[in-house]
């Protein structure tokens, strides 16, 4: 006996369902990595405070490391935030109009978000490649090579772009 009115989720192809599951798992994994990067940044600041104020020594790497790790963590965790709906959203107008207008707003905002994130990912990968091939360093006292610090930005922006695709395939919840 066939179902009279199957849900949109049950009509999804196995390939689409697999992509959504893969992206959800990848977004979760990147959130754990983002948390570790954030903790590393916090520990670097604690180390800086200890060395500078308790031991009276100068510091050279902690501030720069923290900037890179926390910035990378922000983008590495962004796909998970999108997946879980943890972002800030103003839903007054979509909630008021409902129906087709709400779906149109969802798709328009999703397409704009996807386009912005795709452009960010593209540009950041070019920047990483230029930093790698040019052997760029930060030019500071610590002076580390730059491309490893930029890599989480590119990976995070790419994951966010791919998660946007998964969310559009999943449909408005």
Beta strands, then each sheet from edge to edge (+ up, - down):
end
